[in-house]
């Protein structure tokens, strides 16, 4: 089926459901609306998450599990609002910034988001390269080449319609989730400690705060906020207010399911690290390679193989999604775009340089996630402004509780980042 035919069928099926004409079962009626949040959710299980979660679990056990839960609840709110902006207005977040902010501010935002895109791509590209390196035993340089080629092949699926790309990305997320179910079964964590630290907030020194901000940056990601609004703007087009509300409700289901799975995968990463490394006093397992090598003697060969496979699938899928997000950012802010293949080449250059210089991939991953956290307010604040403006959103404008929650989330992120900066400058954390 061609791209045009696939899109027309999706639009027709969705329209039937929204207008109450479909006689299919509940889960079948959901299908036309599922997919965009799964693409965005890839950003929440990318290799940066592996790096921060493994280091957090090895050093502090289950202590920072609550950060993962809090971050994913924030993500659900933010991604839902991003989707709503695209659904209601037919424009993405970057386009709204270009149309409504002064030119100098738009340029500054664009440059900042391009830097965020590079930091994102660094995490994703390095992760996939390390995955190839661990599984196949090839040098990192060769692994980087394999990553580039495979990413191009995945992006080529877009010519067959976005449903094909959504299906592949969802499949990748499923493999990652299944991999960590296996890891948890092998690792046998202390579930009483898991439940306790999931709901009781704690820190253990400034280093734990650095890793907490890294988890936040690896979970609520700026490029995913911009991307989600773009994924929704032309996917299912309706203008009637009643139908828009129904469409938005279906998209909430998409977000909750996708982000819920991402949350469980993130939690499983940290739990596996805490149960396997921290419980045995292996607090210095801070790199992906160390985790892979150490898993085998502790839990058996299957565990290390499953870990490397999940890392590879995470890197490949998130590298593809990151390239799409970069294209959306460039088109939205500057009103021009370049071919995806050229965008892929440009954004992967810093990653190749990092590999050629011999920089520790895991340390680069953790620092990239902290950089992403600093970029978050510049995505969340415009999103809250636009979705709280009745002139833009009409009847789907944010309610007062949503505005208050959004302000609280933004404040938490800014406060954490200020504390992190203070710790790095004055305490050397």
C-alpha positions in Angstrom: 0.0 0.0 0.0 1.4 3.4 -1.0 1.9 6.3 1.5 -1.1 8.2 0.2 -3.4 5.2 0.3 -2.3 4.3 3.9 -2.9 7.8 5.1 -6.3 8.0 3.5 -7.4 4.7 5.1 -6.2 5.9 8.5 -8.1 9.1 8.1 -11.3 7.3 7.0 -11.1 4.7 9.9 -10.5 7.5 12.5 -13.3 9.6 11.1 -15.7 6.7 11.4 -14.7 6.1 15.1 -15.0 9.8 16.0 -18.4 10.2 14.3 -19.7 7.0 16.1 -20.1 5.1 12.8 -17.7 2.3 13.7 -19.1 -1.0 15.0 -15.8 -2.5 15.9 -14.7 -3.4 19.4 -13.1 -0.9 21.8 -9.5 -2.0 21.2 -9.9 -2.1 17.4 -11.4 1.4 17.5 -8.3 2.6 19.4 -5.9 1.4 16.7 -6.1 4.4 14.3 -5.1 6.7 17.1 -2.2 4.6 18.5 1.3 5.3 17.3 2.4 8.9 17.6 3.1 8.7 21.4 5.0 5.5 20.8 7.4 7.3 18.4 7.8 10.1 21.0 8.2 7.6 23.8 11.4 6.2 22.1 13.1 9.4 23.4 12.3 8.1 26.9 14.0 4.8 26.5 17.1 5.9 24.5 20.7 5.0 25.4 21.0 8.1 27.6 18.5 6.4 29.9 20.6 3.3 29.9 23.7 5.3 31.0 22.0 7.4 33.7 19.8 4.5 35.1 22.7 2.0 35.3 25.0 4.4 37.0 22.2 5.5 39.4 21.3 1.9 40.3 24.9 0.8 40.8 25.9 3.8 43.0 22.7 4.4 44.9 20.7 1.2 44.6 16.9 1.8 44.4 17.1 5.3 45.9 16.3 7.3 42.7 13.4 5.1 41.5 11.0 7.9 42.6 12.8 10.3 40.1 11.8 7.9 37.3 8.2 7.8 38.4 8.0 11.6 38.8 9.8 12.2 35.5 7.4 10.0 33.6 4.3 11.5 35.2 5.7 14.9 34.0 6.2 13.4 30.6 2.6 12.2 30.3 1.4 15.7 31.1 3.8 17.5 28.7 3.4 15.1 25.8 -0.4 15.2 26.1 -0.3 19.0 25.8 2.1 18.8 22.9 -0.2 16.5 21.1 -3.2 18.7 21.8 -1.4 21.7 20.3 -0.9 19.9 17.1 -4.4 18.4 17.0 -6.2 21.7 17.6 -4.1 24.2 15.7 -2.7 22.1 12.8 0.7 23.7 13.6 3.6 22.3 15.6 5.3 24.0 18.6 8.3 25.3 16.7 6.0 26.9 14.1 4.0 28.6 16.8 7.3 30.0 18.3 8.3 31.4 14.8 4.9 33.0 14.3 4.5 34.5 17.8 7.9 35.4 19.2 10.3 38.2 18.1 12.8 37.2 15.4 15.8 37.4 17.7 14.2 35.2 20.3 13.2 32.6 17.6 16.8 32.5 16.4 18.1 32.0 19.9 15.6 29.2 20.5 16.5 27.6 17.2 20.2 27.6 18.0 19.5 26.2 21.5 17.3 23.4 20.2 19.8 22.5 17.5 22.4 22.1 20.3 19.8 20.0 22.1 19.3 17.9 19.0 23.1 17.3 18.7 23.2 16.2 22.4 20.3 13.9 21.7 21.9 12.4 18.7 25.1 11.9 20.5 23.3 9.7 23.1 21.4 7.8 20.5 24.2 7.3 18.0 26.8 6.3 20.7 24.3 3.8 22.2 23.6 2.0 19.0 27.3 1.9 18.2 28.1 0.4 21.6 25.3 -2.1 21.0 26.8 -3.3 17.7 30.3 -3.3 19.4 29.1 -5.5 22.2 27.1 -7.9 20.1 29.4 -8.3 17.1 32.7 -7.5 18.7 33.5 -5.0 15.9 35.5 -1.8 16.7 33.5 1.3 17.6 34.4 3.0 14.3 32.9 0.1 12.3 29.9 0.0 14.7 29.3 3.7 14.0 29.2 3.0 10.3 26.7 0.2 10.8 24.6 2.5 12.9 24.5 5.2 10.2 23.5 2.7 7.5 20.8 1.0 9.6 19.3 4.4 10.6 19.1 5.4 6.9 17.2 2.2 6.2 14.7 2.8 9.0 14.0 6.4 7.9 13.4 5.2 4.4 10.3 3.5 5.6 8.6 6.9 5.8 8.0 6.8 2.1 5.5 4.0 2.7 3.5 6.1 5.1 3.9 7.0 8.7 2.0 3.8 9.8 5.0 1.7 8.6 7.4 3.8 10.6 5.2 3.7 13.6 4.9 -0.1 13.4 8.7 -0.5 13.3 9.4 1.9 16.1 6.6 0.3 18.3 8.2 -3.1 17.5 11.6 -1.8 18.7 10.1 -0.5 21.9 8.5 -3.9 22.5 11.8 -5.7 22.1 13.4 -3.3 24.7 10.5 -3.9 27.1 10.7 -7.7 26.7 14.4 -7.6 27.2 14.1 -5.9 30.6 11.3 -8.3 31.7 13.9 -11.0 31.1 16.6 -9.1 33.0 14.3 -8.6 36.0 13.4 -12.2 36.1 17.0 -13.2 36.1 18.1 -10.5 38.5 15.6 -11.2 41.3 15.4 -7.7 42.9 14.2 -6.8 46.4 10.6 -5.8 45.6 9.9 -4.4 49.0 12.8 -1.9 48.5 11.5 -1.2 44.9 8.1 -0.2 46.1 9.4 1.9 49.0 11.9 3.9 46.9 9.3 4.3 44.0 7.1 6.5 46.2 9.5 7.9 48.9 11.7 10.8 47.6 15.3 10.7 48.8 18.8 11.9 47.7 22.2 10.8 48.9 24.6 13.7 48.3 25.2 16.1 45.4 26.2 13.2 43.0 22.8 11.7 43.4 21.3 15.1 42.4 23.5 15.2 39.3 22.2 11.7 38.3 18.6 12.7 39.2 18.9 15.7 36.8 20.4 13.3 34.2 17.4 11.0 34.6 15.1 13.9 34.2 16.9 15.1 31.1 16.9 11.6 29.7 13.2 11.2 30.4 11.4 14.5 29.7 13.3 15.4 26.5 12.9 18.8 24.6 13.1 17.3 21.1 10.2 14.9 21.9 8.0 17.8 22.9 8.6 19.5 19.6 8.2 16.3 17.6 4.9 15.1 19.2 3.1 18.3 18.2 4.3 17.8 14.6 3.3 14.1 14.5 -0.3 15.1 15.3 -0.7 18.2 13.2 -1.7 16.5 9.9 -2.2 12.9 11.0 -6.0 13.0 11.6 -7.5 16.3 10.5 -10.9 17.3 12.1 -12.2 20.8 12.7 -15.5 20.2 14.6 -15.0 21.0 18.3 -16.8 17.9 19.5 -14.7 15.7 17.2 -11.5 17.5 18.3 -12.3 16.7 21.9 -12.9 13.0 21.1 -9.7 12.9 19.1 -7.8 14.4 22.0 -9.3 11.8 24.5 -8.1 9.0 22.2 -4.6 10.6 22.1 -4.5 10.7 25.9 -4.9 6.9 25.8 -2.0 6.7 23.3 0.2 8.9 25.6 -0.7 7.0 28.8 0.0 3.6 27.3 3.2 4.6 25.5 4.7 6.6 28.4 3.5 4.0 30.9 5.6 1.3 29.1 8.5 3.7 28.8 8.3 4.4 32.6 8.3 0.6 33.4 11.3 0.1 31.1 13.2 2.9 32.8 12.4 1.6 36.2 13.5 -1.9 35.1 16.9 -0.5 34.0 17.6 1.0 37.4 16.2 -2.0 39.3 18.3 -4.4 37.3 21.4 -2.3 38.0 20.6 -2.0 41.7 19.8 -5.7 42.1 22.8 -6.9 40.2 25.6 -4.4 40.9 24.8 -2.3 44.0 23.6 -5.3 46.1 27.0 -7.0 45.4 29.0 -3.9 46.3 29.9 -3.2 42.7 29.3 0.6 42.9 31.8 1.5 40.2 29.8 0.0 37.3 29.4 3.2 35.5 29.7 2.4 31.9 27.7 0.4 29.4 30.6 -1.8 28.6 31.2 -2.6 32.3 27.6 -3.5 32.7 27.7 -5.9 29.7 30.9 -7.6 30.9 29.9 -7.8 34.5 26.4 -9.2 33.8 27.7 -12.4 32.3 29.6 -13.9 35.3 26.9 -12.7 37.7 23.7 -13.7 35.9 24.8 -15.8 32.9 25.6 -15.2 29.2 21.9 -14.7 28.3 21.6 -11.6 30.5 24.6 -9.8 28.9 23.3 -10.7 25.4 19.8 -9.4 26.1 21.2 -6.2 27.6 23.3 -5.5 24.4 20.4 -6.3 22.1 18.0 -3.9 24.0 20.7 -1.2 23.9 21.1 -1.7 20.1 17.4 -1.5 19.4 17.1 1.6 21.7 19.9 3.4 19.8 18.7 2.6 16.3 15.1 3.6 17.0 15.9 6.7 18.9 18.5 7.8 16.4 15.8 7.7 13.7 13.3 9.6 15.8 15.9 12.1 16.8 16.6 12.9 13.1 12.9 13.4 12.5 12.7 15.8 15.5 15.7 17.7 14.2 13.9 18.2 10.9 10.8 19.4 12.6 12.9 21.9 14.7 14.6 23.3 11.6 11.4 23.5 9.5 9.4 25.0 12.3 11.8 27.7 13.5 13.4 28.7 10.2 10.7 27.7 7.7 13.0 25.6 5.6 14.0 21.9 5.6 16.7 19.7 4.1 16.5 16.1 3.0 16.4 13.6 5.9 19.5 11.9 4.7 21.4 15.2 4.9 20.0 16.0 8.3 21.2 12.5 9.4 24.7 13.1 8.2 24.9 16.6 9.9 23.7 15.5 13.3 25.8 12.3 13.5 29.1 14.2 12.8 29.6 15.2 16.5 29.0 11.5 17.5 31.6 10.3 15.1 34.1 12.9 16.4 33.5 11.7 19.9 34.2 8.1 18.9 37.3 9.0 17.0 38.7 11.0 19.9 38.2 8.0 22.2 36.0 9.8 24.7 34.3 7.4 27.2 30.8 6.8 25.6 29.0 6.4 28.9 30.3 9.6 30.4 29.5 11.5 27.2 25.9 10.0 27.4 25.4 11.1 31.0 26.6 14.7 30.3 24.5 14.9 27.2 21.4 14.1 29.3 22.2 16.9 31.7 22.5 19.2 28.7 19.0 18.1 27.6 17.6 18.9 31.1 18.9 22.5 30.8 17.1 22.8 27.5 13.7 21.6 28.9 12.3 25.0 30.1 12.7 26.4 26.6 10.3 23.8 25.3 7.9 23.5 28.2 7.4 27.3 28.8 6.3 28.0 25.2 4.2 24.9 25.2 2.3 26.0 28.4 1.9 29.6 27.0 0.4 28.5 23.8 -1.9 25.7 25.2 -3.1 28.1 27.9 -4.1 30.8 25.3 -7.8 30.6 24.5 -7.3 32.6 21.3 -5.1 29.7 20.0 -6.8 26.7 21.6 -10.5 27.7 21.7 -12.5 25.3 23.8 -9.6 23.0 24.3 -7.5 25.6 26.2 -5.8 24.3 29.3 -8.0 24.3 32.4 -6.7 26.0 35.6 -5.5 22.7 37.3 -3.5 21.9 34.1 -1.9 25.4 34.1 -1.0 25.0 37.8 0.5 21.5 37.2 2.5 22.8 34.2 3.8 25.7 36.3 4.9 23.3 39.1 6.6 21.0 36.6 8.5 23.9 35.1 9.5 25.2 38.5 10.8 21.8 39.6 13.0 21.5 36.5 14.4 25.0 36.8 15.2 24.5 40.5 16.9 21.2 39.9 19.0 22.7 37.2 20.0 25.7 39.3 21.0 23.4 42.2 23.0 21.2 39.7 24.9 24.3 38.4 25.6 25.4 41.9 26.9 21.9 42.8 29.1 21.7 39.8 30.7 25.2 40.3 31.1 25.3 44.1 31.4 21.7 45.2 32.9 20.1 42.1 30.2 17.4 42.0 
